[in-house]
């Protein structure tokens, strides 16, 4: 089957897309967290920090650290998901001696 031959590619693509989406949502929060730590007078809370950051740097200011965050997390996520899925497949084939689809949710 073509899906079985391309499993690693599929795992890499799925984990990369999930990581990019997660980083898009996470980057503004990480940026504000670092601002809170480096300058405690910057803002008192997230509700106070978002408008201040937008006013001082504009909408692109929320994604200032996106590339380093993406570079750090993307490769790790891809390798972790692929290793996990291949390990699960190995255990089902060599320990349980059944296909994953043939087992109940408890097995």
C-alpha positions, -999 to 999 in steps of 0.1 A, spaced: 0 0 0 13 35 -8 2 47 27 24 22 45 54 32 24 49 69 31 41 66 68 72 86 80 64 114 55 28 115 67 39 116 104 64 143 96 38 164 77 11 160 103 34 169 132 49 199 113 15 214 104 3 209 140 35 225 154 32 255 131 -4 261 141 4 257 178 33 281 175 11 307 157 -12 306 188 16 303 213 40 330 201 22 361 214 19 345 248 55 335 249 65 370 239 44 386 266 58 362 291 93 372 283 83 409 285 67 404 319 99 388 332 124 413 317 103 444 325 78 440 353 65 475 348 55 467 312 21 454 321 2 439 350 -17 411 331 -23 397 297 -53 419 292 -31 449 299 -1 436 279 -18 428 246 -30 464 239 4 479 251 23 456 228 0 463 199 3 500 204 41 500 207 50 475 179 19 469 158 5 435 149 38 421 137 52 427 172 33 396 185 53 373 162 88 388 167 101 355 181 83 332 158 113 319 137 134 309 167 104 293 184 95 275 152 131 264 147 134 250 182 101 232 183 95 220 148 122 194 144 117 180 179 79 176 173 84 159 140 109 134 154 89 128 185 57 120 168 73 97 141 93 78 168 62 74 189 41 61 160 68 37 148 73 24 184 36 18 188 36 -1 155 66 -21 165 50 -31 198 18 -42 182 36 -63 156 62 -79 179 47 -79 214 10 -82 209 12 -100 175 -19 -82 161 -25 -52 140 -35 -21 159 -68 -19 140 -77 -55 152 -73 -47 189 -99 -32 212 -93 2 228 -82 -15 260 -55 -35 243 
